[in-house]
Amino acid sequence: MLLFRWSIFVLLIAAGVCFAFYAGTGQPRFKHWGLVILKWTVLAALGFFGVLILERVL
């Protein structure tokens, strides 16, 4: 469980760093990578919390 929480946290930090690079340089590739990382982080978090909720229900 702790591993999943830390991985989600690290991925959110990585997305933030990509957006900061985009703000600093203006290169659209950093914005693209930030959005891709953010999308997969949100999907992973939803899956993680879905499993936690499913464990509670069952």
N, C-alpha and C positions, 0 to 999 in steps of 0.2 A: 504494500500500500504506500509506504513512504517513497519507494522508488517512483511510482506513478505520479505522486504529488510533486516530487522534485523535478521530474522530467517535464511536466506541464509548466512548472514555474520557470525552468530554464528556457523552454520554447517561447514563453511569453517575453522573457528578457531578450531573446534573440530577435523576435519580431520587433520589439521596441528599438533595438540597436539598428536594425535595417531601416526603420522609419526615421531614425535620427540621421543615419547616413543619407537618406533621401532628402531630408530637410537641409542638410549641410551641403550636399553636392548637386542636388537637382536631377540626378540621373534616375530615369524611370525603372531601371532594373532593380534598384534597391526597394522601391515601392512594390514592385511585383513580387520579389522574394518575401517581403514583409507580409503581404497579403496571403501568399501561399502558406507561409509558416503559421500565420494566425488562423487560417481556415482549418488546417489539420490539427492545430492545438485545440480549437473549439470542438471539433469532432471527437478527438480523443477524450477531452474532458466530459463531453456528453455521454460517451460510451462508459467511461469510468463511473460517473455518477449514476448512470442507468443500472449498472451492475450492482452498485451499493443499494439502490432503491429496490431492485429485484430481490436481493438477499433479505432485505427487511420484510418484504411482502411474503416471501415464501418462508 
